[in-house]
Each structure stands twice: as C-alpha cells, then as structure tokens.
Amino acid sequence: MNVNGARLKQELEELGLISEMAPPAVTRVLFTEVDLRGRAYVKNLCREAGLEIREDAVGNTFARWVGSEPVLPAAATGSHIDAIPNAGAYDGTVGVLGGLEAIRTLQSSGYHPRRSIELVMFTSEEPTRFGIGCLGSRLMSGVLDANAGAHLKGKDGVSLDDARRAAGFDGPLESVRLHPGAYYAFVELHIEQGPLLERGKTDVGLVTAIAAPAGFKIWIEGEGGHAGAVLMPDRRDAFLAAAEIALAVESCVKASGSIDTVGTVGVCEVFPGAVNSVPSKARLEVDVRDIDGTRRDAVLEAIYTECDAIAARRGVTLRRELVNADPPAQCDIDIVGVMQKACADQGATSQLMISRAYHDTLFMARIAPSAMLFIPCRNGVSHRPDEYSSPEAIVIGTAVLAETLAQLAR
C-alpha cells in the first residue's frame, strides 16, 4: 500500500488551521462558521477524489467510491472533525482524512472494489454544543430519538433543530436513521488517546471492545448568605455538598475493583460565585465508564446512594438527570481477524486492546459489524493542543486500513 504520507500530513495540518483558536490549539464547535469551513475543506478533497457526496438532515456526510456491484451494502470507514475547545489536530481527523487517503491509495493501486467503499464524516462526536456525544451516529443508529432536535439546546438556548437548519441541514431527523445491515462492515481509524501502544512500541491497536459511557447531571440547592454572618453550624452550603459528591464518585468507582471502571466529575458550577457569599446552588456533570455495563450500572447506583446520604446530612436538596447510559460494544471478531492479517501483510506490529474512550463506532456497531484501529499518540495525550501522532504512525495506520477495506470490499 503506497500511502501518500506527505499529502496526508499536509491535509491534516491545513485542516488544523481551520480553528477558532490560534495553532496548535484547535476548536471546531458544531455548526459554527469554523465547523462549516472544515466540512467544506474535507468535502472538496472528496470531490477531487471522485467520490459521490451526500449529507443527511443532521449533517452526517457520506463520500462514496462506487463499486462494481453498488446494490451490495458498502464497506465503510470514517470518524469526526469537530473539536472541543483548546483541543488538538488529530482526534477524529486522522480517521476522516486517513480514511480518504486509504481510498485514494486503493484507487492509485488499480484496485477495483466489488462493494462500494464509503467514507463517513460524523456530526458532533464531541458533546461540546448540545451536551451529548456522538450526536450523528446516535441518530443514525436510532439510539437518540428524533424528537431530540427540539429538546436538545445549547447554552445559548438555540435548539438542535434551529442550529442545523441555520447551517443548511434541513429535513426530518427521522430520515437520519439507518437500518441494521445498511453497511456490510464499518472500521474506524483513530489515535489511541492513551499511552499503551507507544509504551509497547506497537504500530497498531486492534480494538476488541468499547467502554460503555454513562453521564448524569446533579443540581444541588442549599441556602446562601453572607460569608461572615452565617455561622458554620447553621450552613447548608451547596458547594460543600457538591465537593463531597465528587469525592464519593471517586470512591465508588475505585470500589468496583476493576481498572476498567473510570469516573470523572468534569463540570462544577457554583452560584452565586462570590467570595463573600455562601454558595446556595451548585451543578455537577458526572461521567462513568466501563466495558462491563452491569458493573458500571452498579457503580451508578452506589453513587446515587451516596448522593442521597450527603444531601440528607448537609441539609440540601438534590435533583439528578441521567443524560445517557449506553451499553458497551463488542467489535466484530471476523473484522478483527481481517485487520490482523492486514497488519501482517503491511509488516505492522499489533496488539489486541479495549477502547476506554467511546467513539462513533460504539453506535455503528448497532448498524453493522464494526471494529476500530488505534495508532500511537505521543505520551497518550489527547484533547490538548500538544496532541500528536507521527506521520509514520499515521501512514502505517492508513495502510492497514486500506488493506482492511480492500478485503472487506472484495
């Protein structure tokens, strides 16, 4: 597989410059002007490669290399190009531009696919704007109800329906859903976002399972007052209750006994936010993940129990809202076998591993047999401006992806 690494490197760098922040930081939030420019850049590259492009009602973009038997379900690959604030240039984009380069590599080699090969650029894998990740693939798989268009709103109060229509993506959200079997197979190329491949000096990670994410919000209401006048025995401090809950999340997660269980309190908002005022309200957002859905749900129940006990002890009221609790995904064993052979054919070392971060593949697995390819990233860093994967690592991953797609489309 003669991957054009120089071209791919240049395109990743050019896409990284389409950002709300100065390089090396990348910010591309869903349906902003910058996001639309990034989409246009990728679509133009796909047109230059002779791919047929279509977009659905939420902006998922599909670029197809038509095979000799186009009625057969296509083999697909892809990822996302949206980026959280102050992120890096490789998360998601390696899977989109690497997927395009894999197709171009096959085209230049003289390969003619029997099945069509389709590149998918998913809408909003990141939860930045509407608070829920994998928005496009959730709608594609039917996990997220089409009514979400009206009730999902960003901090600016704009609904998903209004935002997508303003960006040029119209039509009913019901039309986004794909039926099971719409694809023959799906494979996503992605940076690892962890240190294991780099530490092991391994070229490629073959993902066998993707962790199940669950997210929930907690609103805490206590009683405010003057920081000097309210005596300590009389306080109902909403923030201190929130702090205890955050520590309880850590304790409950560690008590699972598994290194694969992780929990994070990533948001803590305090009202009124004045140094001389006792906090009267607080809001937390919590993320708990595991490759074992039953174990993760047991941790959630333990956290809920602790929350109630803390609220009672501190004299505050508490309200919870479960945002999502998705089941884990198992990668297709046959596709993993194809990837193993592709690694051998390309002279790449590989290892089996799990994905603790979740990706669009988690939901694509409901539509078609699916799997993921990981490549090393420096120090395991991601979601930061210093996120980096070497051109050599990207080329190897792209070559393995190209060989995998060739086998699946044959």
C-alpha positions as CSV (number, residue, x, y, z in Angstrom):
1,M,0.0,0.0,0.0
2,N,1.7,3.2,-1.3
3,V,0.2,5.7,1.1
4,N,1.0,9.3,0.2
5,G,2.1,10.4,3.6
6,A,3.3,13.8,2.6
7,R,-0.2,14.7,1.2
8,L,-1.9,13.3,4.3
9,K,0.4,15.2,6.6
10,Q,-0.3,18.5,4.7
11,E,-4.0,18.0,4.7
12,L,-4.1,17.3,8.5
13,E,-2.1,20.5,9.0
14,E,-4.3,22.5,6.8
15,L,-7.5,21.3,8.5
16,G,-5.9,22.0,11.9
17,L,-5.6,25.7,10.8
18,I,-9.4,25.9,10.4
19,S,-10.0,26.7,14.0
20,E,-11.4,29.4,16.4
21,M,-8.1,29.4,18.2
22,A,-4.5,30.0,17.1
23,P,-2.4,26.9,16.3
24,P,-1.5,24.5,17.7
25,A,-4.9,24.7,19.5
26,V,-7.9,23.5,17.6
27,T,-11.5,24.5,18.3
28,R,-14.3,23.5,15.9
29,V,-17.7,23.5,17.6
30,L,-20.8,22.1,15.8
31,F,-22.4,24.2,13.2
32,T,-20.2,27.3,13.7
33,E,-18.7,29.1,10.8
34,V,-15.4,27.3,11.5
35,D,-17.1,23.9,11.6
36,L,-18.7,24.5,8.3
37,R,-15.4,25.6,6.7
38,G,-13.8,22.4,8.0
39,R,-16.6,20.4,6.5
40,A,-16.2,22.2,3.2
41,Y,-12.5,21.6,3.1
42,V,-13.0,17.8,3.5
43,K,-15.9,17.6,1.0
44,N,-13.7,19.4,-1.6
45,L,-11.0,16.8,-1.1
46,C,-13.5,14.0,-1.5
47,R,-14.8,15.6,-4.8
48,E,-11.3,15.8,-6.1
49,A,-11.0,12.0,-5.4
50,G,-14.1,11.4,-7.5
51,L,-16.3,10.3,-4.6
52,E,-20.1,10.8,-4.6
53,I,-21.2,13.0,-1.7
54,R,-24.5,13.2,0.2
55,E,-25.5,14.7,3.5
56,D,-28.3,13.9,5.9
57,A,-30.6,16.1,7.9
58,V,-28.1,16.5,10.8
59,G,-25.0,17.0,8.7
60,N,-23.5,13.5,8.7
61,T,-21.6,13.5,5.4
62,F,-21.1,10.4,3.2
63,A,-18.5,10.2,0.4
64,R,-18.8,7.0,-1.7
65,W,-16.4,5.3,-4.1
66,V,-18.9,3.3,-6.1
67,G,-18.1,-0.4,-6.5
68,S,-18.8,-2.8,-9.4
69,E,-21.9,-4.1,-7.5
70,P,-23.4,-0.9,-6.0
71,V,-26.5,-2.7,-4.8
72,L,-24.5,-4.6,-2.2
73,P,-24.1,-2.9,1.3
74,A,-20.9,-0.8,1.3
75,A,-17.8,-1.3,3.4
76,A,-17.4,2.0,5.4
77,T,-14.9,3.9,7.4
78,G,-14.8,7.4,9.0
79,S,-14.7,9.5,12.1
80,H,-15.3,13.2,13.0
81,I,-13.7,16.6,12.6
82,D,-15.4,18.6,15.3
83,A,-13.1,19.5,18.2
84,I,-13.7,20.6,21.8
85,P,-12.3,24.0,22.8
86,N,-8.5,24.1,23.0
87,A,-8.1,20.6,21.5
88,G,-5.5,19.1,19.1
89,A,-5.3,18.4,15.4
90,Y,-5.5,14.6,15.3
91,D,-8.5,13.4,17.3
92,G,-11.1,12.2,14.7
93,T,-9.4,13.9,11.8
94,V,-6.9,11.0,11.4
95,G,-9.9,8.8,10.8
96,V,-11.5,11.1,8.3
97,L,-8.5,12.2,6.3
98,G,-6.8,8.8,6.8
99,G,-9.9,7.1,5.6
100,L,-9.9,9.3,2.5
101,E,-6.2,8.6,1.9
102,A,-6.9,4.9,2.3
103,I,-9.5,5.1,-0.6
104,R,-7.1,7.2,-2.7
105,T,-4.3,4.6,-2.0
106,L,-6.6,1.8,-3.3
107,Q,-7.6,3.9,-6.3
108,S,-4.0,4.6,-7.3
109,S,-3.1,0.9,-6.8
110,G,-5.5,-0.1,-9.5
111,Y,-7.8,-1.9,-7.1
112,H,-11.5,-2.1,-8.1
113,P,-13.9,-2.7,-5.2
114,R,-16.8,-5.1,-5.6
115,R,-18.7,-3.4,-2.8
116,S,-18.7,0.4,-2.6
117,I,-16.4,1.9,0.0
118,E,-17.9,4.8,1.9
119,L,-16.2,7.5,4.0
120,V,-18.4,8.9,6.8
121,M,-17.8,12.2,8.5
122,F,-19.9,12.1,11.6
123,T,-21.6,15.1,13.0
124,S,-20.6,16.2,16.6
125,E,-18.8,13.2,18.1
126,E,-17.9,15.7,20.8
127,P,-20.6,16.8,23.3
128,T,-19.4,20.5,23.3
129,R,-22.6,22.2,22.0
130,F,-25.5,20.1,23.0
131,G,-24.1,18.2,25.9
132,I,-24.3,14.7,24.3
133,G,-21.5,13.0,22.4
134,C,-21.8,11.0,19.1
135,L,-24.9,13.0,18.1
136,G,-24.8,12.0,14.4
137,S,-24.1,8.3,15.0
138,R,-26.7,8.1,17.8
139,L,-29.3,9.4,15.4
140,M,-28.1,7.1,12.6
141,S,-28.4,4.0,14.9
142,G,-31.8,5.1,16.4
143,V,-30.4,5.4,19.9
144,L,-31.4,9.0,20.1
145,D,-35.0,9.8,19.3
146,A,-35.7,12.3,16.5
147,N,-37.5,14.5,19.0
148,A,-34.1,15.4,20.3
149,G,-34.0,18.1,17.6
150,A,-36.4,20.2,19.6
151,H,-35.5,19.5,23.2
152,L,-31.6,19.5,22.9
153,K,-30.4,23.0,23.4
154,G,-27.0,24.6,23.9
155,K,-26.0,27.1,26.5
156,D,-27.2,29.9,24.1
157,G,-30.7,28.4,24.2
158,V,-30.6,27.5,20.5
159,S,-32.2,24.1,19.8
160,L,-30.5,21.4,17.6
161,D,-33.2,21.8,15.0
162,D,-32.7,25.6,14.7
163,A,-28.9,25.2,14.7
164,R,-28.8,22.5,12.0
165,R,-31.3,24.4,9.8
166,A,-29.3,27.6,10.1
167,A,-26.3,25.6,9.0
168,G,-28.1,24.3,5.9
169,F,-29.2,20.9,7.1
170,D,-32.9,20.5,6.8
171,G,-35.4,17.7,6.6
172,P,-36.9,15.4,9.3
173,L,-34.4,13.9,11.8
174,E,-36.3,10.6,11.4
175,S,-34.6,10.4,7.9
176,V,-31.1,10.2,9.5
177,R,-31.7,6.7,10.9
178,L,-30.1,3.7,9.1
179,H,-31.4,0.2,9.2
180,P,-29.3,-2.6,10.5
181,G,-27.3,-4.0,7.6
182,A,-27.1,-0.7,5.8
183,Y,-23.3,-1.3,5.8
184,Y,-21.5,-4.6,5.3
185,A,-18.8,-3.5,7.8
186,F,-17.5,-0.4,9.5
187,V,-13.9,0.3,10.6
188,E,-12.7,3.5,12.3
189,L,-9.1,4.6,12.4
190,H,-8.3,6.7,15.5
191,I,-5.4,7.8,17.7
192,E,-5.3,5.8,20.8
193,Q,-5.7,8.7,23.3
194,G,-3.7,6.6,25.7
195,P,-0.1,5.5,26.2
196,L,-0.2,1.7,25.8
197,L,0.9,1.5,22.1
198,E,3.7,4.0,22.5
199,R,5.0,2.3,25.6
200,G,4.9,-1.1,23.9
201,K,6.4,0.3,20.7
202,T,3.5,-1.3,18.8
203,D,2.3,0.0,15.5
204,V,-1.4,-0.7,15.7
205,G,-4.0,-1.5,18.3
206,L,-6.9,-3.8,17.3
207,V,-9.9,-2.8,19.4
208,T,-12.0,-5.7,20.7
209,A,-14.4,-3.8,22.9
210,I,-15.5,-0.2,23.5
211,A,-16.4,1.0,27.0
212,A,-20.0,1.9,27.9
213,P,-20.4,5.6,28.9
214,A,-23.0,6.9,31.3
215,G,-23.4,10.6,32.1
216,F,-25.7,12.4,34.5
217,K,-26.2,15.9,36.0
218,I,-26.8,16.8,39.6
219,W,-28.4,20.0,40.8
220,I,-27.9,20.9,44.5
221,E,-29.8,23.6,46.3
222,G,-28.8,24.8,49.8
223,E,-29.1,28.2,51.4
224,G,-27.0,31.2,50.7
225,G,-26.0,34.0,52.9
226,H,-23.2,36.4,54.0
227,A,-19.8,34.6,54.4
228,G,-19.2,36.4,57.6
229,A,-22.7,36.3,59.2
230,V,-23.8,32.7,58.7
231,L,-22.3,30.6,61.4
232,M,-20.7,27.2,60.4
233,P,-23.2,25.0,62.4
234,D,-26.1,26.8,60.5
235,R,-24.8,26.4,57.0
236,R,-26.4,24.5,54.1
237,D,-23.5,25.0,51.7
238,A,-24.4,23.7,48.2
239,F,-20.8,23.6,47.1
240,L,-19.5,21.6,50.0
241,A,-22.2,19.0,49.3
242,A,-21.0,19.0,45.7
243,A,-17.4,18.6,46.8
244,E,-18.4,15.6,48.9
245,I,-20.3,14.1,46.0
246,A,-17.3,14.5,43.7
247,L,-15.2,12.6,46.2
248,A,-17.9,9.9,46.5
249,V,-17.8,9.4,42.8
250,E,-14.1,8.6,43.0
251,S,-14.6,6.3,46.0
252,C,-17.5,4.4,44.3
253,V,-15.5,3.9,41.1
254,K,-12.4,2.6,42.9
255,A,-14.6,0.3,44.9
256,S,-15.6,-1.6,41.7
257,G,-12.3,-3.4,41.9
258,S,-11.6,-3.0,38.2
259,I,-9.1,-0.8,36.4
260,D,-11.6,-0.6,33.6
261,T,-14.1,1.4,35.6
262,V,-13.4,5.1,35.5
263,G,-15.4,8.1,36.7
264,T,-15.0,11.9,36.3
265,V,-16.7,15.0,37.6
266,G,-15.9,17.3,34.8
267,V,-18.2,20.2,35.5
268,C,-18.8,22.1,38.8
269,E,-20.8,25.3,38.7
270,V,-21.4,27.4,41.8
271,F,-23.9,30.1,42.4
272,P,-23.7,33.0,43.1
273,G,-19.9,32.6,42.7
274,A,-18.8,35.4,45.0
275,V,-16.0,35.1,47.5
276,N,-18.1,36.6,50.4
277,S,-21.3,34.6,49.8
278,V,-22.1,31.1,50.9
279,P,-23.0,29.0,47.8
280,S,-26.7,28.5,47.5
281,K,-26.7,26.3,44.4
282,A,-24.3,24.0,42.6
283,R,-24.4,21.8,39.5
284,L,-22.2,18.8,38.7
285,E,-21.8,16.8,35.5
286,V,-20.5,13.2,36.0
287,D,-19.1,10.7,33.6
288,V,-18.8,7.0,34.5
289,R,-17.5,4.4,32.0
290,D,-16.7,0.6,31.9
291,I,-16.5,-2.1,29.3
292,D,-18.8,-4.1,31.6
293,G,-22.3,-2.5,31.6
294,T,-23.6,-4.3,34.6
295,R,-20.6,-3.3,36.7
296,R,-20.9,0.3,35.5
297,D,-24.6,0.4,36.5
298,A,-23.8,-0.9,39.9
299,V,-21.3,1.9,40.4
300,L,-24.0,4.4,39.3
301,E,-26.4,3.0,41.9
302,A,-23.7,3.3,44.6
303,I,-23.1,6.9,43.6
304,Y,-26.8,7.7,43.8
305,T,-27.0,6.2,47.3
306,E,-24.0,8.3,48.4
307,C,-25.6,11.4,46.9
308,D,-28.8,11.0,48.9
309,A,-26.9,10.4,52.1
310,I,-24.7,13.5,51.6
311,A,-27.8,15.6,50.8
312,A,-29.6,14.5,54.0
313,R,-26.5,15.0,56.1
314,R,-25.8,18.5,54.8
315,G,-29.5,19.6,54.7
316,V,-29.6,20.4,50.9
317,T,-32.0,19.2,48.2
318,L,-30.8,17.3,45.2
319,R,-32.1,16.5,41.8
320,R,-30.5,14.2,39.2
321,E,-30.9,13.7,35.5
322,L,-29.5,10.7,33.6
323,V,-28.3,12.0,30.2
324,N,-27.2,8.7,28.7
325,A,-26.3,5.2,29.8
326,D,-25.1,3.3,26.7
327,P,-24.3,-0.4,26.5
328,P,-20.7,-1.4,25.7
329,A,-19.9,-2.6,22.2
330,Q,-18.1,-5.7,21.2
331,C,-16.0,-5.4,18.0
332,D,-16.7,-8.0,15.3
333,I,-14.3,-10.9,15.6
334,D,-14.1,-11.5,11.9
335,I,-13.2,-7.9,11.1
336,V,-10.5,-8.0,13.9
337,G,-9.2,-11.1,12.1
338,V,-9.1,-9.2,8.8
339,M,-7.2,-6.3,10.5
340,Q,-4.7,-8.8,12.0
341,K,-4.0,-10.2,8.5
342,A,-3.7,-6.6,7.1
343,C,-1.2,-5.8,9.8
344,A,0.9,-8.9,8.9
345,D,0.6,-8.0,5.1
346,Q,1.9,-4.5,5.8
347,G,4.6,-5.6,8.2
348,A,3.0,-3.8,11.1
349,T,3.1,-5.0,14.7
350,S,-0.2,-5.2,16.5
351,Q,-1.9,-6.0,19.8
352,L,-5.5,-6.5,21.0
353,M,-6.8,-3.9,23.3
354,I,-10.0,-2.2,24.5
355,S,-11.1,1.4,24.0
356,R,-11.9,3.2,27.2
357,A,-12.9,6.3,25.3
358,Y,-16.0,5.9,23.3
359,H,-16.4,6.8,19.6
360,D,-18.9,6.7,16.8
361,T,-18.1,3.0,16.4
362,L,-20.0,2.3,19.6
363,F,-23.2,3.2,17.8
364,M,-22.2,2.0,14.4
365,A,-21.9,-1.5,15.9
366,R,-25.7,-1.4,16.1
367,I,-25.9,-1.0,12.4
368,A,-23.2,-3.2,11.1
369,P,-20.3,-5.4,12.2
370,S,-17.7,-2.9,13.3
371,A,-14.2,-2.6,14.7
372,M,-11.5,0.1,15.4
373,L,-7.8,0.6,14.6
374,F,-5.7,2.6,17.0
375,I,-2.4,4.2,16.3
376,P,0.0,5.6,18.9
377,C,-0.1,9.2,20.1
378,R,2.7,10.9,21.9
379,N,2.6,10.3,25.7
380,G,-1.0,9.2,25.3
381,V,-2.1,12.9,25.2
382,S,-5.4,14.0,23.6
383,H,-7.9,16.8,23.8
384,R,-5.0,19.2,24.2
385,P,-3.1,21.4,21.8
386,D,0.0,19.2,22.2
387,E,-1.9,16.1,20.9
388,Y,0.3,14.5,18.3
389,S,0.7,11.4,16.2
390,S,3.7,11.0,14.0
391,P,3.4,10.9,10.2
392,E,5.0,7.5,10.2
393,A,2.4,6.2,12.6
394,I,-0.4,7.7,10.6
395,V,0.9,6.2,7.4
396,I,1.1,2.7,8.9
397,G,-2.5,3.0,10.3
398,T,-3.7,4.2,6.9
399,A,-2.0,1.4,5.1
400,V,-3.6,-1.2,7.4
401,L,-7.0,0.5,7.0
402,A,-6.6,0.5,3.2
403,E,-5.8,-3.2,3.2
404,T,-8.7,-3.9,5.5
405,L,-11.1,-2.1,3.3
406,A,-9.8,-3.9,0.3
407,Q,-10.5,-7.2,1.9
408,L,-14.0,-6.2,3.1
409,A,-15.0,-4.7,-0.2
410,R,-13.8,-7.7,-2.2
